[in-house]
Amino acid sequence: MGRITARRSVVRLTVAADEGTDEGDREQRRADTLAVEEPLEIRIAGEPLAVTMRTPGNDVELAAGFLVSEGVIHHGAQFRSAIHCGGPGMGGSGTGGPLAGATENTYNVLDVALAPGVAGPEPDRSRNFYTTSSCGICGTASIDAVETVSAYDVAADPMTVDAAAILRLPERLREHQAVFEKTGGLHAAALFDAATGELLVVREDVGRHNAVDKVVGWAVLNDRLPLRGTVLQVSGRASFELVQKAVMAGIPMLSAVSAPSSLAVELAARSGLTLVGFVRGTSMNVYTRDDRIRRAAAPIERAGMRHPEPVGSA
């Protein structure tokens, strides 16, 4: 947990409100808490698969969720184990790039073992080796390989949830963002049970797609895939890749506090996923499958309408 945040000295500048005064700008040197960002190299049976920039912590979940989003595994029994190992310079199969020159175990290399009989990633789905914390599919070898086929049919999930309950999800997520409270620099994702409203898991990361992978990886390690009857709440926007990750894990509803992209909406529509955006205050935008969202019964009397007067009244 110690490497999730770091302390650095900064100069805080406060600009004078009125340039015509002699007050001048003020500066103060102080310590600031930052969210840590470090590379994680994911290997399968010793063979490099990908490097992603992430916030250290829950790395095994991150790798497991990543393999679900890539279509390599579909349930917990296919994920056997994972272990941190030495990086380049420690006898490993060095890869260069952001991990080159490591002389000690930085816990930034994770080697995954799949269950016997589970095939590794297909060569034509391999990535250019480096991805960033802001883009989890930017290195995909081919644009045709981006839309992975899910093992689960989210369109057939009969789950429903009250509209009022969805509006409460961003605040419930925010209450559990412990590192964001200190740094203001992390995304978060949370999984809720649609029937009971129970918060199942929350994960934070400098990358929004990593936070979702960690949530899905939690489900892998607890053998809970597919995640039927759940709602995935994210702290930022809803990108194509977040919709894809939800579909790959069998999650029928994705809720975001910000906007979705056009490709995210298109994929949600094709997949039968309920996509909700701009979940703020008392309103939301429902882009696909609004039939899963229960509305409160309308009052008898509405604006512009009156109850009929009783017969014989004055």
ZADO-1210 file (C-alpha; in nm, 4 decimals, padded with zeros to 6 digits):
<atoms>
<atom x="00.0000" y="00.0000" z="00.0000" code="MET" pos="1"/>
<atom x="00.2970" y="00.2312" z="00.0557" code="GLY" pos="2"/>
<atom x="00.3549" y="00.2896" z="-00.3156" code="ARG" pos="3"/>
<atom x="-00.0021" y="00.3956" z="-00.3941" code="ILE" pos="4"/>
<atom x="00.0823" y="00.7542" z="-00.3021" code="THR" pos="5"/>
<atom x="00.4028" y="00.9590" z="-00.2956" code="ALA" pos="6"/>
<atom x="00.4977" y="01.2896" z="-00.1322" code="ARG" pos="7"/>
<atom x="00.6661" y="01.5607" z="-00.3353" code="ARG" pos="8"/>
<atom x="00.7600" y="01.9214" z="-00.2666" code="SER" pos="9"/>
<atom x="00.5672" y="02.1799" z="-00.4709" code="VAL" pos="10"/>
<atom x="00.5436" y="02.5560" z="-00.4888" code="VAL" pos="11"/>
<atom x="00.1862" y="02.6765" z="-00.4428" code="ARG" pos="12"/>
<atom x="00.1255" y="03.0086" z="-00.6158" code="LEU" pos="13"/>
<atom x="-00.1662" y="03.2339" z="-00.5280" code="THR" pos="14"/>
<atom x="-00.2171" y="03.5082" z="-00.7860" code="VAL" pos="15"/>
<atom x="-00.3248" y="03.8502" z="-00.6595" code="ALA" pos="16"/>
<atom x="-00.6895" y="03.9192" z="-00.7327" code="ALA" pos="17"/>
<atom x="-00.6209" y="04.2807" z="-00.8338" code="ASP" pos="18"/>
<atom x="-00.3119" y="04.3459" z="-01.0408" code="GLU" pos="19"/>
<atom x="-00.3271" y="04.7132" z="-00.9471" code="GLY" pos="20"/>
<atom x="-00.2479" y="04.6513" z="-00.5803" code="THR" pos="21"/>
<atom x="00.0912" y="04.6147" z="-00.4159" code="ASP" pos="22"/>
<atom x="-00.0104" y="04.2829" z="-00.2650" code="GLU" pos="23"/>
<atom x="00.1611" y="04.0767" z="-00.5342" code="GLY" pos="24"/>
<atom x="00.1466" y="03.7054" z="-00.5960" code="ASP" pos="25"/>
<atom x="00.2105" y="03.4793" z="-00.2984" code="ARG" pos="26"/>
<atom x="00.4045" y="03.1554" z="-00.2990" code="GLU" pos="27"/>
<atom x="00.4355" y="02.8767" z="-00.0465" code="GLN" pos="28"/>
<atom x="00.6547" y="02.5676" z="-00.0605" code="ARG" pos="29"/>
<atom x="00.4687" y="02.2652" z="00.0702" code="ARG" pos="30"/>
<atom x="00.4448" y="01.8874" z="00.0435" code="ALA" pos="31"/>
<atom x="00.1855" y="01.7440" z="-00.1908" code="ASP" pos="32"/>
<atom x="00.0483" y="01.3910" z="-00.2089" code="THR" pos="33"/>
<atom x="00.0531" y="01.2351" z="-00.5562" code="LEU" pos="34"/>
<atom x="-00.1000" y="00.9195" z="-00.6963" code="ALA" pos="35"/>
<atom x="00.1777" y="00.6804" z="-00.7959" code="VAL" pos="36"/>
<atom x="00.1978" y="00.5684" z="-01.1582" code="GLU" pos="37"/>
<atom x="00.4295" y="00.2793" z="-01.2466" code="GLU" pos="38"/>
<atom x="00.4501" y="00.0250" z="-01.5297" code="PRO" pos="39"/>
<atom x="00.3254" y="-00.3289" z="-01.4862" code="LEU" pos="40"/>
<atom x="00.4473" y="-00.5935" z="-01.7263" code="GLU" pos="41"/>
<atom x="00.2027" y="-00.8808" z="-01.7569" code="ILE" pos="42"/>
<atom x="00.3457" y="-01.2140" z="-01.8666" code="ARG" pos="43"/>
<atom x="00.1814" y="-01.5502" z="-01.9315" code="ILE" pos="44"/>
<atom x="00.4022" y="-01.8507" z="-01.8551" code="ALA" pos="45"/>
<atom x="00.7042" y="-01.6228" z="-01.8747" code="GLY" pos="46"/>
<atom x="00.6127" y="-01.4749" z="-02.2123" code="GLU" pos="47"/>
<atom x="00.5517" y="-01.0968" z="-02.2234" code="PRO" pos="48"/>
<atom x="00.1947" y="-00.9984" z="-02.3063" code="LEU" pos="49"/>
<atom x="00.1581" y="-00.6273" z="-02.2294" code="ALA" pos="50"/>
<atom x="00.2826" y="-00.3363" z="-02.0236" code="VAL" pos="51"/>
<atom x="00.0283" y="-00.0992" z="-01.8749" code="THR" pos="52"/>
<atom x="00.0780" y="00.2106" z="-01.6635" code="MET" pos="53"/>
<atom x="-00.1088" y="00.1645" z="-01.3376" code="ARG" pos="54"/>
<atom x="-00.1294" y="00.2509" z="-00.9693" code="THR" pos="55"/>
<atom x="00.0395" y="-00.0349" z="-00.7785" code="PRO" pos="56"/>
<atom x="-00.1935" y="-00.2552" z="-00.5785" code="GLY" pos="57"/>
<atom x="-00.4371" y="-00.5346" z="-00.6685" code="ASN" pos="58"/>
<atom x="-00.2038" y="-00.6302" z="-00.9532" code="ASP" pos="59"/>
<atom x="-00.3294" y="-00.9888" z="-00.9710" code="VAL" pos="60"/>
<atom x="-00.6851" y="-00.8598" z="-01.0103" code="GLU" pos="61"/>
<atom x="-00.5642" y="-00.6200" z="-01.2785" code="LEU" pos="62"/>
<atom x="-00.4025" y="-00.9012" z="-01.4766" code="ALA" pos="63"/>
<atom x="-00.7036" y="-01.1309" z="-01.4366" code="ALA" pos="64"/>
<atom x="-00.9458" y="-00.8610" z="-01.5488" code="GLY" pos="65"/>
<atom x="-00.7211" y="-00.7708" z="-01.8398" code="PHE" pos="66"/>
<atom x="-00.7269" y="-01.1342" z="-01.9579" code="LEU" pos="67"/>
<atom x="-01.1079" y="-01.1335" z="-01.9423" code="VAL" pos="68"/>
<atom x="-01.1252" y="-00.8159" z="-02.1522" code="SER" pos="69"/>
<atom x="-00.8877" y="-00.9774" z="-02.4036" code="GLU" pos="70"/>
<atom x="-01.1070" y="-01.2880" z="-02.4279" code="GLY" pos="71"/>
<atom x="-00.8287" y="-01.5151" z="-02.2983" code="VAL" pos="72"/>
<atom x="-01.0281" y="-01.6395" z="-01.9974" code="ILE" pos="73"/>
<atom x="-01.4002" y="-01.6386" z="-01.9170" code="HIS" pos="74"/>
<atom x="-01.4284" y="-01.7675" z="-01.5592" code="HIS" pos="75"/>
<atom x="-01.2266" y="-01.8078" z="-01.2438" code="GLY" pos="76"/>
<atom x="-01.1278" y="-02.1712" z="-01.2904" code="ALA" pos="77"/>
<atom x="-00.9217" y="-02.0745" z="-01.5956" code="GLN" pos="78"/>
<atom x="-00.6955" y="-01.8466" z="-01.3901" code="PHE" pos="79"/>
<atom x="-00.4525" y="-02.0629" z="-01.1937" code="ARG" pos="80"/>
<atom x="-00.2081" y="-01.8258" z="-01.0193" code="SER" pos="81"/>
<atom x="00.0132" y="-01.5200" z="-01.0540" code="ALA" pos="82"/>
<atom x="00.3385" y="-01.4130" z="-00.8954" code="ILE" pos="83"/>
<atom x="00.5489" y="-01.0990" z="-00.8961" code="HIS" pos="84"/>
<atom x="00.8933" y="-01.1686" z="-01.0323" code="CYS" pos="85"/>
<atom x="01.2160" y="-00.9863" z="-01.1087" code="GLY" pos="86"/>
<atom x="01.2211" y="-00.7344" z="-01.3905" code="GLY" pos="87"/>
<atom x="01.4797" y="-00.7015" z="-01.6648" code="PRO" pos="88"/>
<atom x="01.8295" y="-00.7303" z="-01.5234" code="GLY" pos="89"/>
<atom x="01.7293" y="-01.0010" z="-01.2744" code="MET" pos="90"/>
<atom x="01.7492" y="-01.2965" z="-01.5026" code="GLY" pos="91"/>
<atom x="01.4103" y="-01.2335" z="-01.6577" code="GLY" pos="92"/>
<atom x="01.3403" y="-01.2028" z="-02.0290" code="SER" pos="93"/>
<atom x="01.4024" y="-00.8296" z="-02.0446" code="GLY" pos="94"/>
<atom x="01.1768" y="-00.6300" z="-02.2687" code="THR" pos="95"/>
<atom x="01.3277" y="-00.2829" z="-02.2740" code="GLY" pos="96"/>
<atom x="01.0992" y="00.0174" z="-02.2619" code="GLY" pos="97"/>
<atom x="00.9917" y="00.1564" z="-01.9258" code="PRO" pos="98"/>
<atom x="01.1250" y="-00.1460" z="-01.7322" code="LEU" pos="99"/>
<atom x="01.4716" y="-00.1526" z="-01.8865" code="ALA" pos="100"/>
<atom x="01.7646" y="-00.1394" z="-01.6482" code="GLY" pos="101"/>
<atom x="01.5847" y="-00.2619" z="-01.3353" code="ALA" pos="102"/>
<atom x="01.8335" y="-00.4187" z="-01.0933" code="THR" pos="103"/>
<atom x="01.5940" y="-00.5223" z="-00.8157" code="GLU" pos="104"/>
<atom x="01.2463" y="-00.6626" z="-00.7798" code="ASN" pos="105"/>
<atom x="01.0220" y="-00.3594" z="-00.8092" code="THR" pos="106"/>
<atom x="00.7075" y="-00.5752" z="-00.8130" code="TYR" pos="107"/>
<atom x="00.6297" y="-00.4333" z="-01.1554" code="ASN" pos="108"/>
<atom x="00.6417" y="-00.7687" z="-01.3361" code="VAL" pos="109"/>
<atom x="00.3615" y="-01.0209" z="-01.2895" code="LEU" pos="110"/>
<atom x="00.3793" y="-01.3715" z="-01.4341" code="ASP" pos="111"/>
<atom x="00.0416" y="-01.5430" z="-01.4770" code="VAL" pos="112"/>
<atom x="-00.0181" y="-01.9175" z="-01.4941" code="ALA" pos="113"/>
<atom x="-00.3363" y="-02.0296" z="-01.6649" code="LEU" pos="114"/>
<atom x="-00.5138" y="-02.3522" z="-01.5796" code="ALA" pos="115"/>
<atom x="-00.4067" y="-02.6642" z="-01.7713" code="PRO" pos="116"/>
<atom x="-00.5615" y="-02.6742" z="-02.1151" code="GLY" pos="117"/>
<atom x="-00.6347" y="-02.3004" z="-02.1319" code="VAL" pos="118"/>
<atom x="-00.4755" y="-02.1503" z="-02.4412" code="ALA" pos="119"/>
<atom x="-00.2851" y="-01.8241" z="-02.4207" code="GLY" pos="120"/>
<atom x="-00.3596" y="-01.5189" z="-02.6354" code="PRO" pos="121"/>
<atom x="-00.3679" y="-01.5758" z="-03.0092" code="GLU" pos="122"/>
<atom x="-00.0728" y="-01.4216" z="-03.1938" code="PRO" pos="123"/>
<atom x="-00.3001" y="-01.2031" z="-03.4084" code="ASP" pos="124"/>
<atom x="-00.4437" y="-01.0458" z="-03.0917" code="ARG" pos="125"/>
<atom x="-00.1036" y="-00.9446" z="-02.9601" code="SER" pos="126"/>
<atom x="-00.0452" y="-00.5828" z="-02.8704" code="ARG" pos="127"/>
<atom x="00.2207" y="-00.3348" z="-02.9440" code="ASN" pos="128"/>
<atom x="00.3956" y="-00.3853" z="-02.6157" code="PHE" pos="129"/>
<atom x="00.3225" y="-00.0585" z="-02.4350" code="TYR" pos="130"/>
<atom x="-00.0121" y="00.0951" z="-02.3383" code="THR" pos="131"/>
<atom x="-00.0797" y="00.4028" z="-02.1271" code="THR" pos="132"/>
<atom x="-00.2932" y="00.4609" z="-01.8215" code="SER" pos="133"/>
<atom x="-00.5390" y="00.6607" z="-02.0296" code="SER" pos="134"/>
<atom x="-00.5765" y="00.4117" z="-02.3147" code="CYS" pos="135"/>
<atom x="-00.6043" y="00.0397" z="-02.2738" code="GLY" pos="136"/>
<atom x="-00.6541" y="-00.0529" z="-02.6394" code="ILE" pos="137"/>
<atom x="-00.4381" y="00.2021" z="-02.8186" code="CYS" pos="138"/>
<atom x="-00.1770" y="-00.0623" z="-02.8935" code="GLY" pos="139"/>
<atom x="-00.4133" y="-00.3189" z="-03.0373" code="THR" pos="140"/>
<atom x="-00.2600" y="-00.4742" z="-03.3455" code="ALA" pos="141"/>
<atom x="-00.5635" y="-00.4245" z="-03.5670" code="SER" pos="142"/>
<atom x="-00.8753" y="-00.2072" z="-03.5458" code="ILE" pos="143"/>
<atom x="-01.0724" y="-00.5162" z="-03.6511" code="ASP" pos="144"/>
<atom x="-00.9551" y="-00.6920" z="-03.3326" code="ALA" pos="145"/>
<atom x="-01.0838" y="-00.4215" z="-03.0980" code="VAL" pos="146"/>
<atom x="-01.4429" y="-00.5441" z="-03.0699" code="GLU" pos="147"/>
<atom x="-01.3863" y="-00.8709" z="-02.8866" code="THR" pos="148"/>
<atom x="-01.6649" y="-01.1266" z="-02.8884" code="VAL" pos="149"/>
<atom x="-01.7974" y="-01.1929" z="-02.5383" code="SER" pos="150"/>
<atom x="-01.8733" y="-01.5354" z="-02.3978" code="ALA" pos="151"/>
<atom x="-02.1788" y="-01.3855" z="-02.2240" code="TYR" pos="152"/>
<atom x="-02.5066" y="-01.2485" z="-02.3589" code="ASP" pos="153"/>
<atom x="-02.5737" y="-00.9333" z="-02.1564" code="VAL" pos="154"/>
<atom x="-02.8777" y="-00.8567" z="-02.3732" code="ALA" pos="155"/>
<atom x="-03.0588" y="-01.1516" z="-02.2144" code="ALA" pos="156"/>
<atom x="-02.9997" y="-01.0357" z="-01.8568" code="ASP" pos="157"/>
<atom x="-03.3439" y="-00.9514" z="-01.7078" code="PRO" pos="158"/>
<atom x="-03.2092" y="-00.7252" z="-01.4317" code="MET" pos="159"/>
<atom x="-03.3825" y="-00.3968" z="-01.3496" code="THR" pos="160"/>
<atom x="-03.2970" y="-00.1164" z="-01.1085" code="VAL" pos="161"/>
<atom x="-03.4748" y="00.1929" z="-00.9748" code="ASP" pos="162"/>
<atom x="-03.3763" y="00.5221" z="-01.1362" code="ALA" pos="163"/>
<atom x="-03.3362" y="00.6786" z="-00.7913" code="ALA" pos="164"/>
<atom x="-03.0913" y="00.4044" z="-00.6934" code="ALA" pos="165"/>
<atom x="-02.8727" y="00.4796" z="-00.9957" code="ILE" pos="166"/>
<atom x="-02.8568" y="00.8469" z="-00.9017" code="LEU" pos="167"/>
<atom x="-02.7112" y="00.7506" z="-00.5637" code="ARG" pos="168"/>
<atom x="-02.4291" y="00.5394" z="-00.7075" code="LEU" pos="169"/>
<atom x="-02.1770" y="00.8182" z="-00.7855" code="PRO" pos="170"/>
<atom x="-02.1897" y="00.9442" z="-00.4276" code="GLU" pos="171"/>
<atom x="-02.1589" y="00.5941" z="-00.2884" code="ARG" pos="172"/>
<atom x="-01.8541" y="00.5405" z="-00.5105" code="LEU" pos="173"/>
<atom x="-01.7048" y="00.8716" z="-00.4055" code="ARG" pos="174"/>
<atom x="-01.7383" y="00.7808" z="-00.0369" code="GLU" pos="175"/>
<atom x="-01.5010" y="00.4869" z="-00.0922" code="HIS" pos="176"/>
<atom x="-01.2346" y="00.6696" z="-00.2964" code="GLN" pos="177"/>
<atom x="-00.9787" y="00.6874" z="-00.0160" code="ALA" pos="178"/>
<atom x="-00.6758" y="00.7614" z="-00.2364" code="VAL" pos="179"/>
<atom x="-00.8631" y="01.0162" z="-00.4490" code="PHE" pos="180"/>
<atom x="-00.9430" y="01.2011" z="-00.1280" code="GLU" pos="181"/>
<atom x="-00.5694" y="01.2421" z="-00.0684" code="LYS" pos="182"/>
<atom x="-00.4506" y="01.3048" z="-00.4238" code="THR" pos="183"/>
<atom x="-00.7416" y="01.4050" z="-00.6485" code="GLY" pos="184"/>
<atom x="-00.5653" y="01.2013" z="-00.9170" code="GLY" pos="185"/>
<atom x="-00.7311" y="00.8619" z="-00.9437" code="LEU" pos="186"/>
<atom x="-01.0217" y="00.7106" z="-01.1310" code="HIS" pos="187"/>
<atom x="-01.2484" y="00.4597" z="-00.9618" code="ALA" pos="188"/>
<atom x="-01.4895" y="00.1816" z="-01.0499" code="ALA" pos="189"/>
<atom x="-01.7415" y="00.0056" z="-00.8278" code="ALA" pos="190"/>
<atom x="-01.9681" y="-00.2925" z="-00.8735" code="LEU" pos="191"/>
<atom x="-02.3169" y="-00.2981" z="-00.7207" code="PHE" pos="192"/>
<atom x="-02.5750" y="-00.5738" z="-00.6890" code="ASP" pos="193"/>
<atom x="-02.8806" y="-00.4432" z="-00.8736" code="ALA" pos="194"/>
<atom x="-03.1317" y="-00.6387" z="-00.6650" code="ALA" pos="195"/>
<atom x="-03.0039" y="-00.5502" z="-00.3174" code="THR" pos="196"/>
<atom x="-02.8017" y="-00.2351" z="-00.3814" code="GLY" pos="197"/>
<atom x="-02.5032" y="-00.3980" z="-00.2064" code="GLU" pos="198"/>
<atom x="-02.1628" y="-00.2527" z="-00.2883" code="LEU" pos="199"/>
<atom x="-01.9561" y="-00.5543" z="-00.3946" code="LEU" pos="200"/>
<atom x="-01.6155" y="-00.4025" z="-00.4670" code="VAL" pos="201"/>
<atom x="-01.4420" y="-00.0681" z="-00.5296" code="VAL" pos="202"/>
<atom x="-01.1059" y="-00.0192" z="-00.6972" code="ARG" pos="203"/>
<atom x="-00.9019" y="00.2950" z="-00.7737" code="GLU" pos="204"/>
<atom x="-00.6307" y="00.3463" z="-01.0324" code="ASP" pos="205"/>
<atom x="-00.4604" y="00.6197" z="-01.2304" code="VAL" pos="206"/>
<atom x="-00.6138" y="00.4555" z="-01.5398" code="GLY" pos="207"/>
<atom x="-00.9917" y="00.4256" z="-01.5706" code="ARG" pos="208"/>
<atom x="-00.9615" y="00.1014" z="-01.7654" code="HIS" pos="209"/>
<atom x="-00.7278" y="-00.0401" z="-01.4991" code="ASN" pos="210"/>
<atom x="-00.9831" y="00.0354" z="-01.2276" code="ALA" pos="211"/>
<atom x="-01.2433" y="-00.1619" z="-01.4230" code="VAL" pos="212"/>
<atom x="-00.9986" y="-00.4474" z="-01.4874" code="ASP" pos="213"/>
<atom x="-00.9310" y="-00.4677" z="-01.1136" code="LYS" pos="214"/>
<atom x="-01.3062" y="-00.4899" z="-01.0435" code="VAL" pos="215"/>
<atom x="-01.3469" y="-00.7644" z="-01.3039" code="VAL" pos="216"/>
<atom x="-01.0335" y="-00.9357" z="-01.1734" code="GLY" pos="217"/>
<atom x="-01.1869" y="-00.9399" z="-00.8248" code="TRP" pos="218"/>
<atom x="-01.4788" y="-01.1290" z="-00.9762" code="ALA" pos="219"/>
<atom x="-01.2398" y="-01.3733" z="-01.1471" code="VAL" pos="220"/>
<atom x="-01.0540" y="-01.4498" z="-00.8241" code="LEU" pos="221"/>
<atom x="-01.3859" y="-01.4990" z="-00.6429" code="ASN" pos="222"/>
<atom x="-01.5273" y="-01.7097" z="-00.9305" code="ASP" pos="223"/>
<atom x="-01.8235" y="-01.4761" z="-00.9851" code="ARG" pos="224"/>
<atom x="-01.8221" y="-01.4479" z="-01.3632" code="LEU" pos="225"/>
<atom x="-02.0453" y="-01.3729" z="-01.5400" code="PRO" pos="226"/>
<atom x="-02.1494" y="-01.0689" z="-01.3387" code="LEU" pos="227"/>
<atom x="-02.5211" y="-01.0939" z="-01.4072" code="ARG" pos="228"/>
<atom x="-02.7541" y="-00.8589" z="-01.2244" code="GLY" pos="229"/>
<atom x="-02.4879" y="-00.5980" z="-01.1489" code="THR" pos="230"/>
<atom x="-02.4235" y="-00.2311" z="-01.2226" code="VAL" pos="231"/>
<atom x="-02.0743" y="-00.0995" z="-01.2935" code="LEU" pos="232"/>
<atom x="-02.0313" y="00.2617" z="-01.1788" code="GLN" pos="233"/>
<atom x="-01.7296" y="00.4586" z="-01.3031" code="VAL" pos="234"/>
<atom x="-01.6019" y="00.7969" z="-01.1916" code="SER" pos="235"/>
<atom x="-01.5348" y="00.9470" z="-01.5346" code="GLY" pos="236"/>
<atom x="-01.6535" y="00.9121" z="-01.8890" code="ARG" pos="237"/>
<atom x="-01.7718" y="00.5937" z="-02.0592" code="ALA" pos="238"/>
<atom x="-01.5331" y="00.5005" z="-02.3387" code="SER" pos="239"/>
<atom x="-01.5596" y="00.2212" z="-02.5941" code="PHE" pos="240"/>
<atom x="-01.3157" y="00.0057" z="-02.3998" code="GLU" pos="241"/>
<atom x="-01.5094" y="00.0370" z="-02.0725" code="LEU" pos="242"/>
<atom x="-01.8254" y="-00.0808" z="-02.2462" code="VAL" pos="243"/>
<atom x="-01.6291" y="-00.3672" z="-02.3986" code="GLN" pos="244"/>
<atom x="-01.4854" y="-00.4686" z="-02.0618" code="LYS" pos="245"/>
<atom x="-01.8334" y="-00.4660" z="-01.9070" code="ALA" pos="246"/>
<atom x="-01.9741" y="-00.6811" z="-02.1872" code="VAL" pos="247"/>
<atom x="-01.6827" y="-00.9254" z="-02.1674" code="MET" pos="248"/>
<atom x="-01.7491" y="-00.9724" z="-01.7944" code="ALA" pos="249"/>
<atom x="-02.1248" y="-01.0156" z="-01.8418" code="GLY" pos="250"/>
<atom x="-02.2150" y="-00.6862" z="-01.6710" code="ILE" pos="251"/>
<atom x="-02.5536" y="-00.5659" z="-01.8060" code="PRO" pos="252"/>
<atom x="-02.5387" y="-00.1984" z="-01.6965" code="MET" pos="253"/>
<atom x="-02.2660" y="00.0676" z="-01.7040" code="LEU" pos="254"/>
<atom x="-02.3225" y="00.4021" z="-01.5306" code="SER" pos="255"/>
<atom x="-02.0865" y="00.6993" z="-01.5668" code="ALA" pos="256"/>
<atom x="-02.0805" y="01.0484" z="-01.4194" code="VAL" pos="257"/>
<atom x="-01.9638" y="01.1940" z="-01.7513" code="SER" pos="258"/>
<atom x="-02.0322" y="01.1496" z="-02.1203" code="ALA" pos="259"/>
<atom x="-02.0010" y="00.8354" z="-02.3297" code="PRO" pos="260"/>
<atom x="-01.8323" y="00.8335" z="-02.6678" code="SER" pos="261"/>
<atom x="-02.0212" y="00.7591" z="-02.9885" code="SER" pos="262"/>
<atom x="-01.8472" y="00.4216" z="-03.0244" code="LEU" pos="263"/>
<atom x="-01.9343" y="00.3360" z="-02.6649" code="ALA" pos="264"/>
<atom x="-02.3029" y="00.3955" z="-02.7357" code="VAL" pos="265"/>
<atom x="-02.2891" y="00.1959" z="-03.0591" code="GLU" pos="266"/>
<atom x="-02.1248" y="-00.1024" z="-02.8900" code="LEU" pos="267"/>
<atom x="-02.3676" y="-00.0864" z="-02.5968" code="ALA" pos="268"/>
<atom x="-02.6610" y="-00.0859" z="-02.8379" code="ALA" pos="269"/>
<atom x="-02.5273" y="-00.3824" z="-03.0347" code="ARG" pos="270"/>
<atom x="-02.4488" y="-00.5764" z="-02.7170" code="SER" pos="271"/>
<atom x="-02.7730" y="-00.5057" z="-02.5310" code="GLY" pos="272"/>
<atom x="-02.5954" y="-00.3288" z="-02.2439" code="LEU" pos="273"/>
<atom x="-02.7711" y="-00.0463" z="-02.0593" code="THR" pos="274"/>
<atom x="-02.5483" y="00.2614" z="-02.0826" code="LEU" pos="275"/>
<atom x="-02.6168" y="00.5608" z="-01.8593" code="VAL" pos="276"/>
<atom x="-02.4190" y="00.8849" z="-01.8614" code="GLY" pos="277"/>
<atom x="-02.4167" y="01.2254" z="-01.6904" code="PHE" pos="278"/>
<atom x="-02.5451" y="01.0669" z="-01.3684" code="VAL" pos="279"/>
<atom x="-02.5520" y="01.3810" z="-01.1574" code="ARG" pos="280"/>
<atom x="-02.7916" y="01.5307" z="-00.9063" code="GLY" pos="281"/>
<atom x="-03.1449" y="01.4371" z="-01.0046" code="THR" pos="282"/>
<atom x="-03.0954" y="01.3473" z="-01.3704" code="SER" pos="283"/>
<atom x="-02.9191" y="01.1107" z="-01.6071" code="MET" pos="284"/>
<atom x="-02.9021" y="01.0338" z="-01.9782" code="ASN" pos="285"/>
<atom x="-02.9974" y="00.6786" z="-02.0729" code="VAL" pos="286"/>
<atom x="-02.8436" y="00.5950" z="-02.4094" code="TYR" pos="287"/>
<atom x="-02.9374" y="00.2280" z="-02.4515" code="THR" pos="288"/>
<atom x="-03.1766" y="-00.0304" z="-02.3041" code="ARG" pos="289"/>
<atom x="-03.3750" y="00.2103" z="-02.0852" code="ASP" pos="290"/>
<atom x="-03.6237" y="-00.0732" z="-02.0189" code="ASP" pos="291"/>
<atom x="-03.3979" y="-00.1910" z="-01.7362" code="ARG" pos="292"/>
<atom x="-03.4495" y="00.1315" z="-01.5399" code="ILE" pos="293"/>
<atom x="-03.7632" y="00.1441" z="-01.3265" code="ARG" pos="294"/>
<atom x="-03.9381" y="00.4811" z="-01.3007" code="ARG" pos="295"/>
<atom x="-04.1334" y="00.5973" z="-00.9994" code="ALA" pos="296"/>
<atom x="-04.5094" y="00.6082" z="-01.0488" code="ALA" pos="297"/>
<atom x="-04.6287" y="00.9466" z="-01.1730" code="ALA" pos="298"/>
<atom x="-04.8460" y="01.1487" z="-00.9322" code="PRO" pos="299"/>
<atom x="-05.2181" y="01.1737" z="-01.0024" code="ILE" pos="300"/>
<atom x="-05.2028" y="01.5490" z="-01.0425" code="GLU" pos="301"/>
<atom x="-04.9528" y="01.7012" z="-01.2808" code="ARG" pos="302"/>
<atom x="-04.8797" y="02.0521" z="-01.4035" code="ALA" pos="303"/>
<atom x="-05.1681" y="02.1720" z="-01.6163" code="GLY" pos="304"/>
<atom x="-05.4030" y="01.8980" z="-01.4922" code="MET" pos="305"/>
<atom x="-05.6673" y="01.9107" z="-01.2183" code="ARG" pos="306"/>
<atom x="-05.8841" y="01.6571" z="-01.0428" code="HIS" pos="307"/>
<atom x="-06.2408" y="01.6635" z="-01.1780" code="PRO" pos="308"/>
<atom x="-06.4792" y="01.8677" z="-00.9647" code="GLU" pos="309"/>
<atom x="-06.7403" y="01.6568" z="-00.7846" code="PRO" pos="310"/>
<atom x="-07.0914" y="01.6714" z="-00.9264" code="VAL" pos="311"/>
<atom x="-07.3060" y="01.9400" z="-00.7652" code="GLY" pos="312"/>
<atom x="-07.0194" y="02.1458" z="-00.6308" code="SER" pos="313"/>
<atom x="-07.0476" y="02.5234" z="-00.6267" code="ALA" pos="314"/>
</atoms>
